[in-house]
Amino acid sequence: MQRLPLLLGALSGHFASQTPCRFAPGAFTPLLPATTTWFSAAGRLNLDFFHRTLSVQELGTLVTVESSTPATFEHVSVPFSLLLHYLALPAPPQGLPDLYLAQTPLLDMIPALKESIPTPAVVEETGRGDIYATNLWLGRCESINTPLHKDPNPNLFVQLAGKKRVRIFSPAEGRTIVGDDVARFRAAEEMMLGAARPRLEEVVWGPHDGKTEAYEVEVGPGDACFVPTGWWHAVKGVGDGVGASVNWWFR
């Protein structure tokens, strides 16, 4: 497993060559106020910010989250305020499912939060500057584990709080890993609980000889990486506490 190359020059070079890269540590901290307003210096969720910024109606916005246990997986709708209080707890509640807001257009659902996460200029200046979607990811690092998958558009991924480990595989290497299982990965439930997942988990997160086109990067607050179209990737939370990310799919 190789370390993800550091961006040198403009992102347009990696965009054109369809190669992944990482940005300098903390490069996005001054660009995204959410890294310091949504979270404390210790990485805890700042509930006071949300209560001061959002109305009662906005806090009550229903958001769809992944609710999971080792044996179950489903999507449920909960008020945004409930998710915030869950994330603000010092430890995961015992005996209750893990909750994860995944791939959600939260800024469109609650526009008052847009000032906290403005679109970085690097997204608007790369390619056509055509933003397909902006997604938020909010959960507890202890339970974050997104299986191997690929996206239909180039992806700028920025960590806002906590840490995540990302493993990235070239299109050819990803197809070799997935093999005949690719046809089964058509829905989130199949990705999370399907029969292929244990095998893929072992292959993706196990040791690699360094000869394949596979990379790893650990991202903390303000860190970012670029994943080109068609590159396979998997994500795991590191440590404990709240883990938050934002990504832009663009063309």
N, C-alpha and C positions, 0 to 999 in steps of 0.2 A: 504494500500500500504506500503510495507516494503522497508527499505533502502537496496540497493544492498550490499551484504557482501563484506568486504575487503579481497583481496587476502592475504593469509598467506602461506608462503612456495612457492613451485614451481607451475606454471600454470598447470603442468602435472596432479596434483591432481584433479583440476576442469575439465580438459579435460577428464580424465578417468571416473569421476563420472557424467559428463554431467550436471554440475551446473554452473550458471553464477557467475561472481564476478567483482569487480572494483579494479583497481590498486591504489597505493598511489598517492595523488595529485601531478601532475607535473612530474610523474615518467619518461615520455617519452620526456620531453623537452630537456635534454642533448643528447638524442639519435637521434633526428630528427631535423637537422639544419633548416628545413623549418619553424619551429615554430618561429624562430627569423630572418631568412633571407627573407622569403616571406612576413612577416608582421612586422609592427613597434611595439614599446613597447606599444603603445596605441591600437594595434589591427587593424590598418588600413593596407590595401594592399600596399606593397612596389613595386610600378610600376618600380622604377629605377632598382631594382634587376633583374626583368624579361627582361628589355631592355638591361641591361649589359650582361646578361647570354645567352640570346637566339638570334639567327639570325633572319633576316627579314622573312625568309622562315618558321622558327619554330614558330614565332609569328603569322604567317598567317595560321598555321595548323587549319583545320576545325574540330571543336568539336561539338558533338550533345548535345544540352541542352533541358531541359524541359521548355517550354514557356507556362505560365498559367495566367489566370485571374479567378475571381470567377466563371465564366461560361464556360471557355474553357480550353483545355489542348491539347498540341501537342508537337512533337519533331521537332526541327529545327536545322540546321547546321549553325554555325557562326564562324568566325575566332577567335582563342584563344585570340588575342589582344583585340577584341571587348568585350569579356567576362571580361577580366582583367579591362578594362576601366569602364565597368558597375559596377564591384565590388568595384572599387576605388572611386566611387561617394560618397559624404557625405550623400546622402539620395536617396531612390529609385525614379526613374524618374516617374513623375505623368502621368497617362494615358497610360503607356506602360506596356506590360506583365512582370511578374516576370520571371527571367532566373535562372536556376539551373542546374549546371553540376552535374549529379547524376550517381553513379556507373559506372565510366569511367576509362579505363586503361590508364590514361594520361601519366604515366611514360613510357609506351611502345610506345606511340604515339610521345612523345618528350623526348628521352633518356637523353638529357642534364639536365633534372630535377631529374634524379635518385639519384644523390649525395645528394640532399636535403632531400630525404626520403629513406634512406637505410632500408632494411628489418631488423626488430629487431631480436636479437638472440633468444628471447623467442618464436618467431614463428618457427624458424628453429630447435629449440630444443624440441618442443612439438609434440607429435604424431609421424608421419613419417617425419615431416618437409617438407611435400609436399605442396607447395603453389599453390592453384588453381587459384587465381586471386588477384591482388592488385588494389583497386579502389579509385579514388579521388572523393570528393564531395565538390563543391564550389558554394556558393550562398549567399544570404542576410538573416540574421537571422530572419528578420521580416516576411519572406514568407516561410521559411523551415517548411514543415509539411509532413513527410513521413508516410503514413497510416500503420496500423497493417499488418505485414507480417512475414514470416519465411524464413530462408535461408537453402540451402541444404548442407552447410558445416559449421564447426566451424568458428567463426568470432571474430577477434581481432579488435576493433574499437577505434581509437585514434583521439582526437580532436586537431586540429592545431591552430585554431583561433576562437574567439567568443565562445558562449556557446550553448549547446543543452541539452534538457531534454529527457531521454530515459526511456520508460516504457517497462518492459520485463515480459512475462507471460510464465508459463510452457506449454509444449505441450498439456496437458489435459485441463488446464484453457483456453488456446488459442482456442482450438476446441469448448469449451463451449461458448465462446464469439462469435466466427465466425458463428457457427451453420451451417445452410444450405447455408449461403452466401459464403462459401469457394469455391464452384464451380465457382463462378462468378469472383474470383480474379485470372484471367489468363493473364491479360495484364495491363500495366501501366495505360492506359486510364480508365479501369474499376475500378482500385484501386482509382484513383483520382476523377472520376466523377460518378461512379456507384451509383445505388439507395441504396446500402447497406452502403455507406460511412457515411452518417449523423448518422445512428444508431450506427455504430462502433465507430465513433468519440466520441459520448457521453458516450458510455460504457467504452472505453479505457481511456479517459482523465477525466472521472468523478470520484467521490469519491469511494474508496474501503474499505472494512471492516477490512483489515489486516489479515483475516483468509485464504485468498486464496494464492496460490503460485504466487505472483505478486510482482515485484520489481520496484524501480525507482532510477535513478541516474542522477545527473547533471554533465556534463563534460565541463571543460574549457581547455584552451591551455595546452597541455602536459598530460592531463588526459586520461584514457583509461578504457574500460570495455571489458569483454569476454562474448560473447553470444554463447552458445552451439548449435549444430545442432538441428533444429526443435523447438527451443524456439521462440515464437512469440514476436515481438517488434515493437514499433512505436517511431518516433523521431520528436521533435519540436524544432525550434530555440528559443532561449531566448534573449530578448533584441533586439538591432539593430546592424547594421554594418555587416561586412563580417563574414560569418561562413564557416569554412573549416575543413574537416575531411579526414582521410584515413582509409581504412580497408583492412585487409588481410583475405581471405578465405583460410583455409589450412586443411590438413588432417593428 
